[in-house]
Amino acid sequence: MSPFSLIDLFRLRNLTRGAVTFALGFSVSQSELEERATTLAEIRDRGQLHCGVDEGLPGFATRGEDARWTGFEADLCRAYAAAFLGSERRVRFVPLTTSERFEALIDGRVDVLVRNTSWTFARDAEMPVTFAGIYYFDGQGFLVPADLGVSSVRELDGARICVQRDTTTALNLTDYAQTYAVTFTLVEVDTAEEGLTRYQAGECDAYTNDISSLAGLRLALEDQTAHVLLPEVISKEPLGPVVRSGDPGFAEAVRWVLFALIAAEEYGVTAENAAALAQESPNPEIRRLLGGEGAIGDAVDLDDEFALRAIASVGNYGELFARHLGRDSPLNLRRGLNAQWTQGGLMYAPPFR
């Protein structure tokens, strides 16, 4: 079992405590809710969710000429705004570089970080932040010119490789070099776009990043067929929403909104049919998920229709994936590990009971 699977099980054990209170009929006192809801209270007083996103990553978060943000992570921010504030429009997108993202979260410039950020031991154990789930299982890959004639990362021995500084990507590259006794010259860059620019200019022989990021960046190349992704994946990169430590109630709210989107796909709940299923579904768990039965929102200091609003605003997890990353997007990425557990993937949500 991988370290991330162990972390996931540990998290799940703690996550389900809130759900068990409903199953056993326990209640949460008002004083406990008030103590746990500091961040949510600030968001409500402000009337706007501040969501930290990438400065521009195709498929995940990009700002168009009309200043509208699009992408999987941008829509996840909208789902949180809909759940917390009643409308997906009540979100302010805060573009952040890789090096400033955690500082911006910790000092309160953003309420939640939804910015292709990998859940690692060091970040989770040593930083005052909490990862509230996993919304995308990624891995580190390599983009190389087709005419370079290599088919393996080990054939890049002695190559110059563009990599973002101060990232797990750079650490993974160093670890890989030591493990397989190869030598790389790191060409460090500050942003993904700078890395692509220097790669195009021939300042590096290969570009390494998360596979999803490389797939999006390759769309900007004039001749995409002249550049290939090597088949090897050298790391696990579970991407998740991140919040400040010290407010477990807010972390739970962020976590269960994400779980709601994942569960909705499993149950066949879509943006189009969510409202009807809240009242008409014969499945009690679907009705609980959508606020049509029980008081499921109380334990996370939200109303009972928080999940209904999130799903109706952006769709379920599968709709998000298809629209921004999968079959309906220019990236056309396969679901892979991000498929539902019922389809051989790793995406699942604990029961809503």
N, C-alpha and C positions, 0 to 999 in steps of 0.2 A: 504493500500500500504506500502510495506516495505521501510526502509530508503534507501536501495540500489537502489530500483526502482526510488525513488525521485532523487537520485544522477544521475542515468542513464539518466533520462529525462532532468535534468539540463545540463548534458554533451551533450546530443543529440542536445539541442537547440543551443549550441555554435558550435558543430561540423558542423551542416548543413549550417552555414553561408558561409563556403567556397564553398559548393556545390551550394548554391543559386547564387553566383556570376556568375557561368556558365549559370544557367537557365535564368538569367536576362541579361546576356551579359556584366556584369561588368568585369573589369580587375584589376590585382594586379600590382602595380608599381615595377620596378626593385629595387628601394631603400628599399621598404617594404620587398621584398624577401630576399635581402642581410641581412637586420636586423634580419629576422626570421630564417636564415639558418646557424647560427653559428656552431651548432653541425654537421650538414650535411657537411659543408665546411671542418671541421676538419677531418671527416671520409674520405672524398674524397681525401684530401691532404695526409692522412695516407695510403689510399688504402686498408683499412681493418676496419671492424666493430668489436668492442670489446663488446662481449655479456656476461653478467653475468648469470651463470647457477648454478644449484645445484651441489654439489660435487659428487652425485651419487644417483639418485632416479629412480628406474625402471619405464619405461613407459614415463618418462618426460626427464631425462637427465642422461645418463650413459656413461662412457668411457670404451671402450672395450680393449682387449689385444693389438689390433693394433693401439691403441690411438685414434680411431675414436669415436666421440660422436654420440650417437643415442638417439632418444626419441622425443616426441611431442614438448617440449620446444627447444630442439636442432634444430629440423627442422624449427621451427618458427624463430630462429636466422638466419638460412640459407635463409629463405624467405626474411628477412630484408636485408641481404647482397645482394641477387639477385636484389631486388628492388632498393637499394641505389647505388650499385657498379657494377651491371651488371653480377655478378656471385655469386652463393651460396657458392663457395669455399673461398670467401674473408671475412671470419669471423674467429675471434680468440675467442675461448671459455675460459672464465675465471671462474673457479670453486670457489664458495664462500660459506662460512658457513652462517647459519641463522643470527648470531650476527653481521657479518661484511658486509652483503649485501648492506645495505643502505649507510654505510660509503664509500664503494667502488664506489657506484654510485655517491654520492655527491662530492667526491674528484676527480672524473674523471677517475678512473681506468677502468670503463666500461661506454659505451655509453648508453646502455639500459639494464635493469634488466628483464630477462625472467626466473624467479626462484620461482615458486609456492609461490607467494607473494599475500596475501589477501588485497583487497582494503577496508580500514576502514576509518572512520571519522577522527580519530586522525592522522593517517599517511597522509591523504590527506590534512587536514586543518592545521596541525602543523609542518609538515616536508617540506623542500624545494624540494619536488618531485611531479611529476604529473603522475597519472595513466592514461594510454592511451587506455582504453577499458577493456573488459573482454574476456578471451579466454577459461576459464573453470569455471563452477559453481560447487564448491565442498562443502563439509560439514564435520564437525568433528565427528569421530566415535571412536569406541573402539574395540580393538582386545583382546580376552581373551582365555585362555585354555578351550577347550570344556568340560573337566572334572571338571571345576570349578562349573558348573551347574547353571550359572546365565543367565537370559534372558533379563535383564533390567539394565541400568546404575545405577538405584537407589539401586539395590541389591549389588552394590559394596561399600556400606557404610562401612567405616573403612579400605578399601583396599589401597594398595600401587599402585600408577599409574605412569608409566614412561611417561614423557612429556618433550619436548624441552623447555629449558629456553628462556626467552625474546621473546616469541611468543604470538600471539593472542590465540593459542591453550591453553597455560597455563592460560591466563586470562579467557577464556571461561570456563575452568574447575573450576576455583575459583568461577566464577559467578554462575555456575550450582550448586555447593555445597551450596552456600548461598540461592539460590532460593528454593531448595528442602530439605534443612536442613539435609544434609548428610555430612560426613567427609571423606576426602581423604588425604592420605599422598603422597605428590608429590615427586617423584624421578626424579630430573631434570637432563637432559642430554644435551650435546652440539650438537649432530648430530642425524639424523634419524637412522643411522646404530648403533650408540652407544645405542640408545633406544632399538633396536631389540636385541642386544647382551645382555643387562641387563635383558630384558624380558625373553629371552631364558634361562638365568642363574638363573631365579627364584628370581631376586632381586626386581621384581615388579609383582603384580597380574594381571595387565592389562596395555595395551599400548594405548595411545590416540594420534591421529594425524588426518590429513585429510584422508577421506575414500580412495581416490585414492592412497595416499601414503601407507596406511596400506595394500591395496590390492597388491601393488608392493612388499612391504617388506615381505609379507607372502610367496612370491614365494621362498624366500631364506630358509624357514624353512624346515627341513628334512621331517616332516609329516604335510603337510598343513591341512589335514582333522582334525588334533588334535587341531586346533585353529579356532575360529569363530569370525566373525564380528557381534557385537550386532546390532539389527535392528534400534536402535535410532540414529538420527542425531541431535546434540545439537547446531549447529551453521550454519550460512551462511558464506561461504568462496569463494567470487568471486575473482578468480585469474586473474591478468592482467599484461601486460608489464608496466614497470615503467621507467620514464626518469627524468632528473633533471628539476626543475622549471626554468623559465626565458627564455625558448626558445620554445614558443608556436608553431612555425613553425615545429620544429622537432617532437614535440608531435603529431601534426596533421599528419605528414608523417607516424609515427609509427602506429597511430590509423587507418589510411585509408589502410595501407597494410593489417592489421588484418581484416578490414572490407572486403577487396577484397577477401580474402580467404573464409570468411563466405558467401559472396554473390555468389562466384563461385559455391559453393555447391548448393545453392538455384536455380541457373540458369542452372545447369547441365554442368558447365565448369570444365574440369578435366585437369590433367597434360598432358594427351595424346591429347585432342582435342582443347586445348586453342588457339594454333597458327592458326588453321583452322577457328575457330569461330570468331576470331578477324576480319576476312575479309568476312566470309560467313554467319554469323548469321543474320536472318531476324529481330532480336530483337535489336533496337538501344541502349538500356541500356547495353546489353552484349558487343556490339561493343565499346561503350564508356569505359566500364570497362577494356577492353583489349587493348585500344589504337588504335582501328581501326576507330574511329570517334571522332572528337572533340579534344580539348587540355586540357584533364582532369588533366594532371600532373602538369601544371603550378602553380596552387594554393598551392601545397605542395612542390614546388621546386624540382620536379622530372620530368623525361621525361614521355611521354604518355604511354610507354609500361612497366612501373614499375610493374603494377599488373600482366600483362602477364608473366613477368619473374618470379615473386614470385610464381604464380600458376604452371607454367611449371616446376619449380625447385623442388617443394615439394608436389604438389597436392593441392586440395581444402581442406577446413576444415574437411569435412567428410572423405576424404582420409587419412588425418593426424590422425584423431581420430581412424579410423578402424585399421590403421597400428600399432599404438603405444599403444592404450588404449582399443580398442574395439574388434570386432569379430576376427580380424586377429592377435591379440596379446595375449601373455600369461595372461594378466590381464583380458581380456574378460569382460570389464565393459560395462554396458548398457549406452546408450546415455542419458537417463533421461532428466534433465533440459538442457543438452547440445545438444539436438536435435534441428533441425531447427524450427522456429516459426510455420511453416506450418505443422509440425508434433507434435505439442503440447509442444515444448521446448521453450527456451528463446533466442536461437541464432538467431540473425538477423543483417542485415547491412542496414543503411540508403541508399536511392536510389543514384545511381551514375548518377546524372543529375544536 
